[in-house]
Amino acid sequence: MKNILIGVTGGIAAYKSANIISILKKKGYNVKVIMTESATNIITPQTLETLSRNRVVTDMWERNHQVEVEHISLAEWADVFLIAPATFNIIGKVANGIADDMLSTVISASKKPIYFALAMNVNMYENPILKENIKKLENLGYKFIESDEGFLACNVNAKGRLKNESEIVEIIENEFISKTSKILKGKKVLITAGRTEEALDPIRYFSNRSSGQMGYSLAKVAISLGAEVTLVSGPTNLEIPSGLKEFVSVRSAIDMFHAVMERFDEQDVGIACAAVADYRPKEVSEQKIKKSDSELTIVFERNPDILFNMGKNKKEQILIGFAAETENIVQNAQKKLVKKNLDFIVANNAQNMQKSTNSIQIIKKNGESIVFEESPKSEIARHIFNEIIKEVQKK
């Protein structure tokens, strides 16, 4: 398993490093930690030692360690180096060649991929000195994880908040994938994601609870594996993944149908992950429907079945569908697998739609069935692509 070195600085977000370490350890990674003196005022070394199960290094001059030169041995031990949180101070030090404590010294001695997860006050974040230092370091090969917008310790809502810990871990894991395998390089992958919205009048529509997280996680994994990814997405609140070949924003099922069918013939893999409305109102009012004393009757008509038409038109493509069910999950998924001419289907409980985790059962057309217990959707996406790769290699 890979070795990950974590550098913890004295930003208030230092307490979140504990969760990053915990997530990495649960995934089986080897983790070691270096803390600045300032960081120890926010979270104790003992906490991070307990989570990482390794001695935490804080003192450049500590003598209670092995004979090897520690800043060199740590730099060579790591497969990737993550500084989280990365403050204005540590970035300024590295950009200007200052190595006056253990963390900055190990960074200066490392030839491994180094990620800075930015976290600081918004005024510091927007300071042109920081921007110059980041640009300088990026040109030298250092990598940066942008901050999120959110409520900061300085009592304002602004950019500068440390990115979600699970997302940071996902970015680090993608580093390993990109280094070890671009197995889908040259392959074209089309993924549908999100929900559709079926208009009733200019302000009302029918929809569902899909967040789009599963489809977007699949797109990120496909990109990391070297694929040319087209993401056709209904409305979501998610950030568009970087590295896409094409992002197609749609709203209704018919919009999604046309976007998919226009592109499907040239794809190698199709993944229908979107929660598409089966029905739409037959009549759409041009004006807002006013309430009255009588009942309102809405007549629905069928939407085109996107996945059925993909299965009908597929030639050499690998086609994967999803079955989000509330009952008889496996039986309903098996029927859909056959009816829609799929290579395999991902069965899951519809109650997981808005959650960040999922548990699934992959059912293949040869009868094979694989269960994956509840995990973050980013991890579930990797399991799904492991099975897709097996299908690609059969072609």
C-alpha positions in Angstrom: 0.0 0.0 0.0 1.1 3.6 -0.7 2.9 5.8 1.8 1.3 9.2 2.4 3.2 12.0 4.4 0.9 14.6 5.9 2.2 18.1 6.8 0.0 19.9 9.4 0.5 23.7 9.8 -0.9 26.2 12.3 -4.1 27.2 10.5 -7.3 26.8 12.4 -8.3 24.0 10.0 -5.5 21.9 11.5 -8.1 19.9 13.5 -9.5 18.6 10.2 -6.2 16.8 9.5 -7.4 14.2 12.0 -10.3 13.2 9.7 -8.0 13.1 6.7 -5.7 10.7 8.4 -8.6 8.6 9.7 -10.0 8.3 6.2 -6.6 7.3 4.7 -6.0 4.7 7.4 -9.4 3.2 6.9 -8.5 2.8 3.2 -5.3 1.0 4.2 -2.7 3.7 3.4 0.5 4.1 5.5 0.5 7.6 7.0 3.2 9.6 8.8 2.7 13.1 10.1 4.9 16.2 10.4 3.5 19.1 12.5 4.7 22.6 12.9 5.0 24.1 16.4 2.0 26.3 15.7 -0.1 23.3 14.7 0.5 21.7 18.1 -1.4 24.6 19.6 -4.6 23.6 17.7 -4.4 19.8 17.8 -2.2 17.6 19.8 0.5 15.3 18.3 -0.8 12.5 20.5 -4.2 12.7 18.6 -2.5 12.3 15.2 -0.2 9.6 16.5 -3.1 7.6 17.7 -4.9 8.0 14.3 -1.8 7.4 12.1 -0.3 4.8 14.4 3.1 6.4 13.8 5.3 8.8 15.7 4.4 12.4 14.8 7.5 14.5 14.0 7.4 18.1 15.5 11.0 19.0 16.4 13.8 19.5 13.9 16.3 18.9 16.7 14.7 15.9 18.5 17.3 13.2 19.2 14.9 10.4 20.1 14.8 8.8 16.7 16.9 6.5 14.5 20.3 7.6 13.2 19.2 8.3 9.6 18.9 11.9 8.6 15.1 12.2 9.2 14.2 15.0 6.8 15.8 12.9 4.0 14.3 9.6 5.1 10.8 11.0 5.4 11.1 12.7 2.0 12.2 9.4 0.4 9.6 7.3 2.3 6.6 9.1 1.0 4.9 8.3 -2.3 2.9 11.6 -2.0 3.2 14.5 0.3 0.0 16.4 1.4 0.2 19.7 3.4 -3.2 20.2 5.0 -4.0 22.9 5.9 -1.6 24.9 3.7 -1.3 28.4 5.1 -0.1 31.6 3.6 3.0 31.2 5.7 4.1 27.7 4.5 3.5 28.6 0.9 5.6 31.8 1.2 8.4 29.8 2.9 8.6 27.1 0.2 8.2 29.7 -2.7 11.2 31.6 -1.3 13.4 28.7 -0.4 13.1 29.0 3.4 13.6 25.7 5.3 13.7 26.6 9.0 11.6 23.8 10.6 11.1 20.1 10.0 8.1 20.6 7.7 9.6 23.2 5.3 12.9 21.2 5.4 11.2 17.9 4.3 9.3 19.7 1.6 12.6 21.2 0.3 14.2 17.7 0.3 11.3 15.9 -1.4 11.1 14.9 -5.1 7.7 13.3 -4.7 4.4 14.8 -5.7 3.5 17.6 -3.2 -0.1 18.9 -2.7 -1.0 22.0 -0.8 -4.6 22.0 0.4 -5.2 25.8 0.8 -7.0 27.1 3.9 -6.8 30.7 5.3 -8.6 34.0 5.8 -10.3 35.3 2.6 -8.1 38.5 2.5 -5.0 36.3 2.7 -6.4 34.0 0.1 -6.9 37.0 -2.3 -3.6 38.6 -1.5 -1.5 39.0 -4.7 1.6 37.8 -2.9 -0.1 34.4 -2.4 -1.2 34.3 -6.0 2.4 35.0 -7.2 3.8 32.4 -4.9 1.3 29.8 -6.0 2.0 30.5 -9.7 5.7 30.2 -9.0 5.3 26.9 -7.2 2.9 25.5 -9.9 5.5 26.3 -12.5 7.9 24.2 -10.5 5.5 21.2 -10.4 3.8 21.7 -7.0 0.1 21.0 -6.9 -2.7 22.9 -5.2 -6.1 21.9 -3.8 -8.3 25.0 -4.0 -10.3 26.1 -0.9 -14.0 25.9 -0.8 -16.4 28.8 0.0 -17.9 28.6 3.5 -18.1 30.0 7.0 -14.6 30.9 8.1 -13.1 31.3 11.6 -13.1 35.1 11.0 -16.9 35.0 11.1 -17.5 35.6 7.3 -18.8 33.4 4.5 -16.1 33.5 1.8 -13.5 31.4 0.0 -10.7 30.1 2.2 -12.3 27.1 3.9 -10.3 23.8 3.6 -11.8 21.5 1.0 -13.9 18.6 2.3 -11.7 16.0 3.7 -13.1 13.2 1.6 -12.6 15.2 -1.6 -8.9 15.8 -0.6 -8.4 12.1 -0.1 -10.0 11.5 -3.5 -7.6 13.9 -5.2 -4.6 12.2 -3.5 -5.9 8.8 -4.6 -6.2 10.0 -8.2 -2.5 10.8 -8.0 -1.8 7.1 -7.6 -4.2 6.1 -10.4 -2.6 8.6 -12.8 0.9 7.3 -11.9 0.0 3.6 -12.2 -2.5 3.3 -14.9 -4.1 5.1 -17.8 -5.8 1.9 -18.9 -8.7 3.6 -20.6 -6.5 6.0 -22.6 -8.2 6.6 -26.0 -11.5 5.1 -24.9 -14.6 7.3 -25.1 -17.0 7.1 -22.2 -20.4 8.7 -22.0 -22.0 9.1 -18.5 -25.4 10.5 -17.6 -25.9 12.0 -14.2 -28.3 14.0 -12.0 -32.0 14.2 -12.2 -34.4 15.5 -14.9 -37.1 18.1 -14.4 -40.4 17.9 -16.2 -42.1 21.3 -16.5 -45.8 21.8 -15.5 -45.7 25.6 -16.0 -43.0 28.3 -16.0 -42.2 27.9 -12.3 -43.3 24.3 -11.4 -41.9 20.9 -12.4 -41.8 17.3 -11.4 -38.5 15.7 -10.5 -36.8 13.4 -8.0 -34.2 13.5 -5.2 -31.1 12.5 -7.2 -28.0 14.6 -6.2 -25.9 13.5 -9.1 -23.0 12.5 -6.8 -22.7 8.9 -8.2 -22.5 10.0 -11.8 -20.0 12.8 -11.1 -17.9 10.4 -9.1 -17.9 8.0 -12.1 -16.8 10.8 -14.4 -13.9 11.7 -12.1 -12.7 8.1 -12.0 -13.0 7.7 -15.8 -11.0 10.9 -16.3 -8.3 9.6 -13.9 -8.1 6.4 -15.9 -7.3 8.3 -19.1 -10.8 8.1 -20.8 -12.3 10.9 -23.0 -15.4 11.6 -20.9 -18.6 13.2 -22.0 -20.9 14.0 -19.0 -24.5 14.6 -19.8 -26.0 16.1 -16.7 -29.4 17.2 -15.4 -29.6 19.9 -12.7 -27.2 19.4 -9.8 -25.5 21.5 -7.2 -22.1 19.9 -8.0 -18.9 21.3 -9.4 -18.3 20.2 -12.9 -15.3 17.8 -12.9 -12.1 19.1 -14.5 -10.7 17.2 -17.4 -13.9 16.3 -19.2 -13.9 16.1 -23.0 -17.5 17.6 -23.0 -20.0 18.7 -20.5 -23.6 18.8 -21.7 -26.2 20.5 -19.4 -29.8 19.4 -19.9 -33.0 19.8 -18.0 -35.7 17.5 -19.2 -35.7 13.8 -20.1 -36.3 14.6 -23.8 -33.3 17.0 -23.7 -31.2 14.2 -22.2 -32.5 11.7 -24.7 -31.4 13.8 -27.7 -28.0 14.7 -26.1 -27.3 11.0 -25.5 -28.5 9.6 -28.8 -26.6 12.2 -30.8 -23.3 11.0 -29.1 -23.8 7.3 -28.3 -22.7 5.8 -31.6 -19.1 7.1 -31.2 -18.7 5.9 -27.6 -16.8 2.8 -26.3 -18.7 2.8 -22.9 -22.1 4.2 -21.9 -23.1 4.5 -18.3 -26.7 5.6 -17.6 -26.5 6.8 -14.0 -29.0 9.7 -14.3 -32.4 9.5 -12.5 -34.6 10.1 -15.5 -38.3 10.9 -15.2 -40.4 8.1 -16.8 -43.3 10.5 -17.3 -43.9 14.2 -18.1 -47.1 16.4 -18.0 -48.8 16.1 -21.3 -49.7 19.8 -21.3 -47.4 22.5 -20.2 -49.0 25.8 -19.3 -47.4 28.9 -20.7 -48.5 30.8 -17.6 -48.4 30.0 -13.9 -51.3 27.7 -13.0 -53.5 29.6 -10.5 -55.1 27.7 -7.7 -58.9 27.4 -7.7 -61.6 25.8 -5.6 -61.7 22.8 -7.9 -59.3 19.8 -8.1 -56.4 19.9 -10.5 -56.0 17.0 -12.9 -52.7 16.5 -14.6 -52.3 14.0 -17.4 -48.9 12.5 -17.9 -47.3 10.9 -21.0 -44.3 8.6 -21.3 -40.9 10.0 -21.8 -38.6 8.2 -24.2 -36.6 5.4 -22.5 -33.0 6.5 -22.9 -31.3 3.4 -21.7 -33.6 1.1 -23.7 -32.7 3.0 -26.9 -29.0 2.9 -26.1 -29.3 -0.9 -25.7 -31.3 -1.1 -28.9 -28.7 0.9 -30.9 -25.5 -0.4 -29.3 -23.0 -2.2 -31.5 -19.7 -2.9 -29.8 -20.2 -0.5 -26.9 -20.2 -1.7 -23.3 -23.4 -0.5 -21.7 -24.1 -0.2 -17.9 -27.3 0.8 -16.3 -28.4 1.6 -12.8 -31.5 0.3 -11.0 -32.5 2.5 -8.0 -35.3 0.6 -6.4 -37.3 0.7 -3.2 -38.4 -3.0 -3.2 -37.4 -6.2 -4.9 -34.2 -4.5 -5.8 -32.4 -7.5 -7.3 -35.4 -8.9 -9.2 -36.2 -5.6 -10.8 -32.6 -5.0 -11.7 -32.3 -8.4 -13.4 -35.4 -7.7 -15.5 -33.9 -4.3 -16.5 -30.6 -6.0 -17.4 -32.2 -8.3 -19.9 -34.8 -5.9 -21.3 -32.3 -3.1 -22.0 -29.5 -5.2 -23.4 -26.9 -4.3 -20.8 -23.5 -5.7 -20.0 -24.2 -5.3 -16.3 -26.4 -3.3 -14.1 -25.8 -1.6 -10.7 -28.6 -2.3 -8.3 -29.0 0.0 -5.3 -31.5 1.3 -2.8 -33.2 4.5 -3.9 -32.9 5.8 -0.3 -29.2 6.4 -1.0 -29.9 9.1 -3.7 -28.9 12.1 -1.6 -26.4 10.4 0.6 -22.6 10.7 0.0 -22.3 6.9 0.5 -23.9 3.9 -1.4 -24.0 0.2 -1.2 -24.5 -1.7 -4.5 -24.8 -5.0 -6.2 -23.4 -5.5 -9.7 -25.3 -8.0 -11.7 -23.7 -9.2 -15.0 -25.4 -10.7 -18.0 -23.4 -13.9 -17.5 -25.1 -14.3 -14.1 -22.2 -13.1 -12.0 -23.1 -11.0 -9.0 -20.8 -8.8 -6.8 -21.9 -7.0 -3.6 -20.1 -3.9 -2.4 -20.9 -2.7 1.1 -21.7 0.9 2.0 -18.8 3.2 1.1 -18.3 6.7 -0.2 -19.6 7.1 -3.7 -16.1 8.0 -4.9 -15.0 4.5 -3.8 -18.1 2.8 -5.2 -17.3 4.5 -8.5 -13.8 2.8 -8.5 -15.3 -0.6 -7.9 -17.7 -0.1 -10.8 -14.8 0.9 -13.1 -12.8 -2.1 -12.1 -15.6 -4.2 -13.5 -15.9 -2.0 -16.6 -12.2 -2.5 -17.2 -12.7 -6.2 -17.2 -15.4 -5.9 -19.9 -13.1 -3.6 -22.0 -10.3 -6.1 -21.8 -12.6 -8.8 -23.2 -13.2 -6.8 -26.4 
